[in-house]
Amino acid sequence: MASVHHKYKTRGTCSTQIEFDMDTDTKVVRNITFQNGCDGNLKAIAALADGLDAPSIISKCGSIRCGSKNTSCSAQLALALRKAETEKD
């Protein structure tokens, strides 16, 4: 069970970067942190998603929008996880 640390630069959101660890076998995500953005909300997203597998988070968060924006911090997390799933170790 190897865990890989990932960094993802967000686009179109108040948060500017997401970092997390993902298990290469189970795709379980841990230690999610957001830089900048709505501190309390992003801590809540990170806490609720911690320990879930990437496909579950992607399914739940991928289509969430923030106000009139075409994306959200949650949707950016889903994009980051999709990218991490396709990266080679």
Backbone torsions as a table, in degrees:
resi	resn	phi	psi	omega
1	MET	NA	95.0	179.6
2	ALA	-100.3	138.5	178.4
3	SER	-109.7	136.3	179.8
4	VAL	-117.0	134.8	178.3
5	HIS	-85.9	134.1	-179.3
6	HIS	-124.8	147.6	173.3
7	LYS	-126.6	137.7	-178.3
8	TYR	-137.6	123.7	176.1
9	LYS	-82.6	120.7	-177.9
10	THR	-78.5	164.0	177.5
11	ARG	-136.1	133.9	174.5
12	GLY	78.5	15.6	179.8
13	THR	-131.5	166.3	176.9
14	CYS	-69.7	-34.3	174.6
15	SER	-72.9	148.4	-174.3
16	THR	-111.5	-18.2	-179.6
17	GLN	-156.9	146.2	174.8
18	ILE	-122.9	136.1	174.6
19	GLU	-125.0	146.2	179.4
20	PHE	-164.1	163.0	173.4
21	ASP	-109.8	137.8	177.8
22	MET	-129.6	130.9	175.5
23	ASP	-70.1	130.0	-175.2
24	THR	-69.3	-25.8	-179.2
25	ASP	-90.6	-51.9	-173.2
26	THR	-90.4	-15.6	-176.0
27	LYS	64.6	20.7	176.4
28	VAL	-74.0	136.0	-174.5
29	VAL	-107.8	136.1	179.6
30	ARG	-140.4	165.0	173.1
31	ASN	56.5	46.7	179.9
32	ILE	-78.0	129.1	174.2
33	THR	-135.5	144.5	176.2
34	PHE	-114.4	142.1	173.4
35	GLN	-102.1	130.6	-178.7
36	ASN	68.2	-174.1	-179.0
37	GLY	87.2	-167.0	-177.2
38	CYS	-79.3	98.6	-169.7
39	ASP	-51.1	-53.0	-177.4
40	GLY	-64.3	-45.1	179.8
41	ASN	-63.8	-41.1	-178.3
42	LEU	-71.3	-32.9	173.8
43	LYS	-65.7	-37.1	178.7
44	ALA	-66.7	-44.8	177.7
45	ILE	-58.3	-47.0	-179.0
46	ALA	-61.5	-42.8	-178.9
47	ALA	-67.2	-41.4	-179.3
48	LEU	-69.5	-32.7	-177.7
49	ALA	-86.0	-19.8	-177.4
50	ASP	-58.9	126.4	178.4
51	GLY	92.0	-6.7	175.7
52	LEU	-87.2	158.8	175.9
53	ASP	-83.9	153.2	-175.9
54	ALA	-54.2	-46.3	-179.8
55	PRO	-58.3	-35.4	178.4
56	SER	-66.9	-43.8	179.5
57	ILE	-65.4	-44.1	179.6
58	ILE	-59.1	-45.4	-179.1
59	SER	-61.9	-41.0	-176.7
60	LYS	-80.3	-31.1	-169.9
61	CYS	-110.1	-14.8	-170.3
62	GLY	-61.9	-27.5	-175.7
63	SER	-108.4	10.8	-179.7
64	ILE	-75.7	135.0	178.4
65	ARG	-116.5	152.2	178.4
66	CYS	-109.5	107.9	-179.6
67	GLY	57.2	-129.3	-179.5
68	SER	-89.7	2.0	179.2
69	LYS	-72.7	155.9	177.9
70	ASN	-83.5	1.7	-177.7
71	THR	-148.6	-175.5	175.9
72	SER	-155.6	172.4	176.1
73	CYS	-63.9	-36.0	177.2
74	SER	-64.2	-44.9	178.8
75	ALA	-65.3	-35.1	177.2
76	GLN	-66.7	-35.5	174.8
77	LEU	-62.0	-43.5	178.0
78	ALA	-60.0	-43.4	177.9
79	LEU	-62.9	-41.7	179.1
80	ALA	-61.9	-40.3	-179.9
81	LEU	-69.2	-40.0	176.2
82	ARG	-58.8	-44.8	179.5
83	LYS	-62.7	-44.3	-179.3
84	ALA	-63.4	-35.0	178.8
85	GLU	-63.8	-29.7	-176.1
86	THR	-93.5	-11.6	-179.3
87	GLU	-73.8	144.3	174.9
88	LYS	-84.4	143.6	178.0
89	ASP	-71.0	NA	NA
